[in-house]
Amino acid sequence: MGLLNRMKEPIFLKENSNAEEQLEKLKALEPLLNIEGQGIIRQDIKYLEYGIIGEKNIAFELKNSHMPMYIIHDIYLEDGDLSAQIDYLVFTKKICFVIECKNLYGDIEINSVGDFIRTIEFSGRKKREGIYSPITQNQRHLELMKKMRIDNKNNILAKFMLDKYFEDFTKSLVVLANPKTVLDARFAKKEISNKVIRADQLVKYIKTMYEKSKEPAFSDEGMLEWAQYYIDLHKEVVKDYTEKYEMYKINKSKSPQEATPAKGESSDAVDVVSSLEETNIFKELRAYRLRKSREEKVKPYFIYNDNQLKDLISKMPRSKEELKTVSGFGEIKANKYGDDILQILNQY
């Protein structure tokens, strides 16, 4: 007891997640897929990598908070048909913070009705799109936590008190982990804007909320018991992250090039090419090609032809050096169009 009461620094009760393992499985699977499948899996890999980076940014902030707290990373709760995958539970002596991590590309606006709108800029154009509200997502996590705590109580009065005061000591928080993201919440309602912060504000936010809280403080031992309750509820779930890509697997006895059907040959590869041309990335690259050709008053295929466009999607270069490995792209084209093309590819 004496040792626990001298706690001064944060402690991770669970720090690992299965995201790194999932990432390795996707990277190993990528070469086994056709062109369309590779485009899809590379986008999924990119999103997963963003998520991992974002969660590491939050872990760094928490580790350097110099505040006594217990932290649980990547916890999965399940109750009947309900489930919640929670990025972080952070237990202080007064408040448990339920953190949803978002490492989003682009700038985020929250309007007066609580809609989340993302703006992405590329090739001098801005694209606005609505995204699913992380506030709503995280509120569902809180509701499940609350239900499980209430169901665990046998006393009717205890159930009533927990139902009434649960959100006084359990707070929802959405953390934007991308340091380049600009958050505009000027027109958002206070109850919404107060729940969304940037990662570099996280520790200050936790300390401020702690100081303002009128809840009685737990002892170090009580704080640990509170956190341990949810550790005991955590379930390790084994998921098959590769199942969705089965339809894109190529014939293992052939290379991707060999899998392309000869003229007159009946094959699913014909459908793959057709499907590829319907993807957003194909349309974006084709629209850019048309726009540049009109600016330069040349035929679109002088910028790059369809086969080169498909090779772009297949290889998904991330730098000008990688772009030079794409069919039809040498030093001049890579320098001339590279920044625009890479900006488009980096969305996927």
ZIRA-V664723 format. One record per residue. N is the residue number from 1. RES is the residue in one small letter. PSI is psi as a letter, one per 20 degrees, with the letter a starting at -180 (NA if undefined). OMEGA is omega in radians with two decimals (none if undefined). Layout:
BEGIN
<<N/RES/PSI/OMEGA> <N/RES/PSI/OMEGA>>
END
This chain:
BEGIN
<<1/m/g/3.13> <2/g/g/-3.14> <3/l/g/-3.13> <4/l/h/-3.11> <5/n/i/3.09> <6/r/j/-3.13> <7/m/p/-3.12> <8/k/i/-3.05> <9/e/q/3.10> <10/p/q/3.11> <11/i/p/3.06> <12/f/o/3.03> <13/l/h/3.05> <14/k/o/-3.07> <15/e/h/-3.06> <16/n/r/3.00> <17/s/r/3.14> <18/n/j/-3.08> <19/a/h/-3.14> <20/e/g/3.11> <21/e/g/3.10> <22/q/g/-3.13> <23/l/g/3.14> <24/e/h/3.13> <25/k/g/-3.14> <26/l/g/3.13> <27/k/h/3.12> <28/a/h/-3.10> <29/l/h/-3.02> <30/e/g/-3.11> <31/p/i/-3.09> <32/l/i/-3.07> <33/l/q/3.06> <34/n/a/-3.03> <35/i/g/-3.13> <36/e/g/3.14> <37/g/h/3.12> <38/q/h/3.09> <39/g/g/-3.14> <40/i/g/-3.07> <41/i/h/3.09> <42/r/h/3.07> <43/q/g/3.12> <44/d/h/3.10> <45/i/g/-3.13> <46/k/g/3.13> <47/y/g/-3.13> <48/l/g/3.10> <49/e/g/3.08> <50/y/g/-3.13> <51/g/g/3.14> <52/i/g/3.12> <53/i/g/3.14> <54/g/g/-3.13> <55/e/h/3.07> <56/k/h/3.08> <57/n/g/3.12> <58/i/g/3.11> <59/a/g/3.12> <60/f/g/-3.14> <61/e/g/-3.11> <62/l/g/-3.14> <63/k/h/-3.11> <64/n/k/-3.14> <65/s/h/-3.10> <66/h/l/-3.11> <67/m/p/3.11> <68/p/o/3.13> <69/m/q/3.01> <70/y/p/-3.01> <71/i/p/3.05> <72/i/p/-3.14> <73/h/p/3.03> <74/d/m/-3.13> <75/i/p/-3.12> <76/y/p/3.13> <77/l/q/-3.10> <78/e/p/3.11> <79/d/o/-3.07> <80/g/c/3.14> <81/d/i/-3.10> <82/l/q/3.11> <83/s/r/3.13> <84/a/p/3.02> <85/q/o/-3.02> <86/i/p/-3.09> <87/d/g/-3.13> <88/y/p/2.85> <89/l/p/-3.13> <90/v/o/-3.08> <91/f/o/2.94> <92/t/a/-3.11> <93/k/i/-3.12> <94/k/h/-2.98> <95/i/q/2.94> <96/c/p/3.11> <97/f/p/3.11> <98/v/o/-2.95> <99/i/p/2.99> <100/e/o/-3.09> <101/c/p/3.09> <102/k/o/3.09> <103/n/m/-2.96> <104/l/q/3.03> <105/y/p/-3.12> <106/g/a/-3.13> <107/d/q/-3.04> <108/i/p/3.05> <109/e/p/3.02> <110/i/o/-3.06> <111/n/a/-3.01> <112/s/i/3.12> <113/v/j/3.06> <114/g/j/3.09> <115/d/q/3.06> <116/f/p/-3.09> <117/i/p/3.14> <118/r/p/3.08> <119/t/p/3.11> <120/i/p/3.14> <121/e/p/3.02> <122/f/q/-3.12> <123/s/k/3.11> <124/g/j/3.13> <125/r/q/3.10> <126/k/p/3.13> <127/k/p/3.13> <128/r/p/3.13> <129/e/q/3.07> <130/g/q/3.07> <131/i/q/-3.12> <132/y/p/-3.05> <133/s/o/3.07> <134/p/h/3.05> <135/i/g/3.11> <136/t/g/3.13> <137/q/g/-3.09> <138/n/h/3.10> <139/q/h/3.09> <140/r/h/3.07> <141/h/g/3.12> <142/l/g/-3.11> <143/e/h/3.10> <144/l/g/3.09> <145/m/g/3.14> <146/k/g/3.14> <147/k/g/-3.10> <148/m/h/3.10> <149/r/g/-3.13> <150/i/g/-3.14> <151/d/h/-3.13> <152/n/i/-3.12> <153/k/p/3.12> <154/n/h/-3.09> <155/n/p/-3.09> <156/i/g/3.13> <157/l/g/3.12> <158/a/h/3.10> <159/k/g/-3.12> <160/f/g/-3.11> <161/m/g/3.14> <162/l/g/3.12> <163/d/h/-3.07> <164/k/h/-2.97> <165/y/j/-3.04> <166/f/g/-3.06> <167/e/i/2.99> <168/d/h/-3.11> <169/f/j/3.04> <170/t/o/-2.99> <171/k/p/3.07> <172/s/p/-3.13> <173/l/p/3.06> <174/v/p/-3.10> <175/v/p/3.08> <176/l/o/-2.95> <177/a/i/3.11> <178/n/o/-3.08> <179/p/i/-3.13> <180/k/i/-3.12> <181/t/p/3.06> <182/v/p/-3.14> <183/l/p/3.09> <184/d/o/-3.13> <185/a/k/-3.08> <186/r/h/-3.04> <187/f/j/-3.13> <188/a/q/3.05> <189/k/q/-3.04> <190/k/h/-3.11> <191/e/i/3.06> <192/i/g/-3.07> <193/s/h/3.14> <194/n/i/-3.09> <195/k/j/-3.11> <196/v/p/3.14> <197/i/r/3.02> <198/r/q/-3.06> <199/a/h/-3.11> <200/d/i/3.08> <201/q/i/-2.95> <202/l/g/-3.07> <203/v/g/3.11> <204/k/g/3.14> <205/y/g/-3.13> <206/i/g/-3.12> <207/k/h/3.13> <208/t/g/3.12> <209/m/h/3.12> <210/y/g/-3.10> <211/e/h/-3.13> <212/k/h/-3.06> <213/s/p/3.09> <214/k/j/3.11> <215/e/q/3.07> <216/p/q/-3.08> <217/a/p/3.00> <218/f/q/2.89> <219/s/r/3.07> <220/d/h/-3.13> <221/e/g/3.12> <222/g/h/3.10> <223/m/g/3.12> <224/l/g/3.12> <225/e/h/3.11> <226/w/g/-3.14> <227/a/h/-3.09> <228/q/h/3.10> <229/y/g/-3.12> <230/y/h/3.03> <231/i/g/-3.13> <232/d/h/3.13> <233/l/i/-3.09> <234/h/p/3.11> <235/k/p/3.03> <236/e/o/-3.09> <237/v/p/3.10> <238/v/o/-3.11> <239/k/q/3.06> <240/d/n/-3.09> <241/y/i/-3.06> <242/t/i/-3.04> <243/e/h/-3.07> <244/k/i/-3.09> <245/y/j/-3.08> <246/e/g/-3.07> <247/m/i/-3.10> <248/y/j/-3.11> <249/k/p/3.10> <250/i/r/3.08> <251/n/o/-3.05> <252/k/i/-3.12> <253/s/i/-3.11> <254/k/q/3.02> <255/s/r/3.10> <256/p/h/-3.14> <257/q/g/-3.12> <258/e/h/-3.09> <259/a/i/3.10> <260/t/p/-3.04> <261/p/q/3.03> <262/a/r/-3.12> <263/k/p/3.13> <264/g/i/-3.10> <265/e/p/3.10> <266/s/p/-3.10> <267/s/q/3.08> <268/d/i/-3.12> <269/a/h/3.09> <270/v/g/3.11> <271/d/h/3.14> <272/v/g/3.13> <273/v/g/3.13> <274/s/g/-3.14> <275/s/h/-3.13> <276/l/g/-3.10> <277/e/i/3.11> <278/e/i/-3.12> <279/t/q/-3.14> <280/n/h/-3.09> <281/i/h/3.11> <282/f/g/-3.12> <283/k/h/3.13> <284/e/g/-3.13> <285/l/h/3.11> <286/r/h/3.12> <287/a/h/3.10> <288/y/g/3.12> <289/r/g/-3.13> <290/l/g/-3.13> <291/r/g/-3.14> <292/k/h/-3.13> <293/s/h/3.10> <294/r/h/3.10> <295/e/h/-3.06> <296/e/i/3.13> <297/k/l/3.08> <298/v/r/3.07> <299/k/q/-3.13> <300/p/h/-3.09> <301/y/i/3.03> <302/f/h/3.08> <303/i/g/2.93> <304/y/q/-3.13> <305/n/r/-3.06> <306/d/g/3.12> <307/n/h/3.10> <308/q/h/3.09> <309/l/g/3.13> <310/k/h/3.09> <311/d/h/3.05> <312/l/g/-3.12> <313/i/h/-3.14> <314/s/g/-3.04> <315/k/h/3.12> <316/m/m/-3.12> <317/p/q/-3.14> <318/r/j/3.11> <319/s/r/3.12> <320/k/h/3.09> <321/e/g/3.10> <322/e/h/3.14> <323/l/h/-3.13> <324/k/i/3.11> <325/t/i/3.14> <326/v/q/-3.13> <327/s/p/3.07> <328/g/i/-3.11> <329/f/o/3.03> <330/g/a/-3.09> <331/e/g/-3.05> <332/i/g/-3.12> <333/k/h/-3.13> <334/a/g/3.13> <335/n/h/-3.06> <336/k/g/-3.06> <337/y/i/-2.97> <338/g/g/-3.09> <339/d/g/-3.14> <340/d/g/-3.10> <341/i/g/-3.13> <342/l/h/3.10> <343/q/h/3.08> <344/i/g/-3.10> <345/l/h/-3.08> <346/n/i/3.02> <347/q/i/-2.97> <348/y/NA/none>>
END
